[in-house]
Structures are given as structure tokens and as C-alpha cells.
Amino acid sequence: IFPAPEVELLAIDGVRPAAATIADGSYPLATDVFVVVREDTATDSTAVTLRDWLLSNDGQDAVAASGYVPLP
């Protein structure tokens, strides 16, 4: 997602890859990324802590800063 001068981003069916077109699903070459934690995982585990942080405002800011599209 990060633009680089040596990389040309291509439109698919006239839709250019951008945060808005990825978020609204109109850009066809995007996929969802999931964080899955087993139901019986301890609530104080690093997996649960990471999941909860990723869903927080700070976590979503980090997702956006990494070049990914945060949750709506």
C-alpha cells in the first residue's frame, strides 16, 4: 500500500488502489486480514492482549500507519 516511486500502482477495471477503494471493497485485489484467538485462550495471554490492542484506537492507528486500511 505504501507508494514508492519505482512501483506503479495499477487500476483494475478502472479502480485504482487507494485506502478508500480498498475499504469500500471496490478495488478487487484486496483481502481481509483476521486475528483469531481460540475461545479457551487465557485472557492474560499475549494473543488476547495483541488482539485487544489491535482493536483499540492506538492499534488501528498503527494499522493505518503501517499502510493497511483500518477497520471502519
Residue pairs with C-beta under 8 A, 6 or more apart in sequence:
1 17
1 19
1 22
1 67
1 68
1 69
2 67
3 9
9 16
9 17
10 16
10 17
11 17
12 27
12 28
12 29
13 28
15 21
15 26
15 27
15 28
16 27
17 27
17 29
17 30
18 27
19 64
19 69
21 27
22 30
22 69
23 69
23 72
30 69
33 68
35 50
35 51
35 54
37 45
37 47
37 48
37 51
41 47
41 48
42 48
53 59
54 60
54 62
54 63
55 71
60 70
60 71
61 70
63 69
63 70
63 71
64 70
